[in-house]
Amino acid sequence: MSNKYYMLGKFKALKESELTLDVRRNFRDHDGGYTHHLINITVGVGVSEILMSSLEKNEIIHVQGRIELCENSNLRLIAEHVTKIASLS
């Protein structure tokens, strides 16, 4: 069983060790627009603090990580690798 995930989205906020990412759905809605979701991701110990402090709001980033089960039986996303994306062309 694999517990890896990959996300591409816009950086919104960093509070303590939690990153908020604005992720767009891959498909259009009935009205032709896209739905966006704000997803909270826990920053793992291997992610560079220098990189995290240099992120600017609405900058596009790629997050790779794993899924963990919390003590309250909820799933938690852990970021293991974060990369800034210079441009999407």
N, C-alpha and C positions, 0 to 999 in steps of 0.2 A: 504494500500500500504506500502510495506517495503522499506526502503532506506538504509539498512545495506549492507556492503560488507566485505569480508575476503580475505586477500592476503598472500601468502607465497612467499618470495623471498630473494635475496641477497641485503644487505644494500650497497649502493654505495656512497651517499653523504648526508650531512646535511648543508643546506645554510639557515641561519636565521631561519625561521619557516617552511621550506619546506624540506621534506625527499625524496630522490630519491631511488627507489627500482627497482631492476632488476628481472623481473618476467618471468618465462618460460611458454610457452603454454602447455596445457595438452595433446596435440596430436602431432605426428610427421609430418614433411613436406614430400613431395614426395621423397626427397633424403634421408630420414631416420633420419635427424637431427631435432633439436628443434629450434624454433624461440624464441628469447628473446626480451622483450620490457622494456624500461626504463619508469617508471611511477612516476610522481611527486605527492606527497601527502602532504597536509598541516597538520602540527602537531597541534592538539587541545590543549586547556589549561589544560586538565586533564592528559596529558602524562608527566611522570616524566622527569625532566631536567637531573637528575643524570643518568638515563638509557640512554637517548639520547646522552649524552656526552661520555658514556662508549662504545658506538657501534664502532666496527672496520669494515673497508672495507671488503666486501665479507662475512660478518657474516650473517647467515640465521636468519631472523626474521619473525614473524607472526604479521600482522596488522589487526585490526578490527576497523571499523569506519562507518561513514555515508556519504551520498552524499548530497551536497547542490547546490543550483542554485546561481551563481554569479550575480552581477549587469549587466554584459554584456551577460547574458543568456547562459553562458557556465556552464557545470557541474564541480564541484570541490569536490575532495575526502578529507575528514577530518579524520585524525587518532584519535581515541578515546582511543585505547588500543594497546600497542606495547609489544611483548614478544620475548625475545631471545630464539632461539631453539638451544639446546646444540648439538644435532646430529640428523641426519636423517638416521635411520638404517632400 
